[in-house]
Amino acid sequence: MRFEKSNFFFFTDICYQTCFYLVHIFLEKKGGKFFFEQAEFVKLPIGEEINVLVVHIENPAEFYVIPQDDLLGRELEENEAKINDFCINNEGTAHDPEVAEIVLAKFEGLWYRALTIAEAAPKTSSYNLQFLDYGNYAVTSSKDIRRMEDQFMYLPFVACFLTLNEFEGRDPTAQETMEFKKRLQLNSPVKVKVLEFECARYTVDIPSLGF
């Protein structure tokens, strides 16, 4: 899930001011918990071309990117370092989250911010999660889930959900998905043109793909 630093830390802080909007946020818990309705994400500028890093691909209608920017990268790394220090030094207890609850969860030995999508199976204490700073999904046991802490919610979630314009309103075939994954590599930088934003999803064009 980690991005390649050589690709991510490429642009100067000037890009931070022009390519997207990042605002530190302060949210109130509901019953001691954070939920998706309170989540804030970095915002991409409609109608502009920007450089992004591909961090997760489901198919051409659902893939995730992070804006390439030094400042954003540093903030994300610092927040994740604090999350891991906290979870390692404060073992805490297993947490059975509610649907739509934002939590801390372990993935491949490291801790990240995640969204609870659903219980994986009844009475199993395992949950379908999406890691909101990268876009990837995983089934995670409650023993590897902790309740979210206020201090880790100041940074908006950075993974942006994109759909390639050609697949707006239709499901890609298996062949199209396979070809798309060949052309758009994980942890690779790419320039996208942001066309519109609706229902937490950006529709984009990527001329370099020739798709």
Secondary structure as UniProt FT lines:
FT   HELIX           5..8
FT   TURN            9..10
FT   HELIX           13..18
FT   TURN            31..32
FT   STRAND          33..35
FT   HELIX           36..38
FT   TURN            46..47
FT   STRAND          49..59
FT   TURN            60..61
FT   STRAND          62..67
FT   HELIX           70..89
FT   TURN            99..100
FT   STRAND          101..107
FT   TURN            108..109
FT   STRAND          110..119
FT   TURN            122..123
FT   STRAND          126..131
FT   TURN            132..134
FT   STRAND          137..141
FT   HELIX           142..144
FT   STRAND          145..147
FT   HELIX           150..152
FT   STRAND          160..164
FT   HELIX           165..167
FT   TURN            168..169
FT   HELIX           174..183
FT   TURN            186..187
FT   STRAND          189..198
FT   TURN            199..200
FT   STRAND          201..205
FT   HELIX           207..209
//
